[in-house]
């Protein structure tokens, strides 16, 4: 499901690629909204997007419009794994 949601926000041409470790095991996925990663990303990039406000969905649509995309190095959650298991993934 996560990859289906992520693909819905993939711009036709990626201008800026943000890279995360993996989606969290909790299910608080960036592109689903209402999570800490989205909140922190909004605070970091909204000045470059030319404004703030609106819903998480509004922000994600602007994020895509600017050609920005967040992908993960590992497609399965790793934050619940031990350090050695994480490194192996």
Secondary structure, DSSP 4 states (H G I P E B T S, - for coil): -HHHHHHHT--SS-SEEEEES---TT---GGGSSSHHHHHHHHHHHHHHT---S-HHHHHHHHHHTTEEEEESSSS--TTS-HHHHHH-
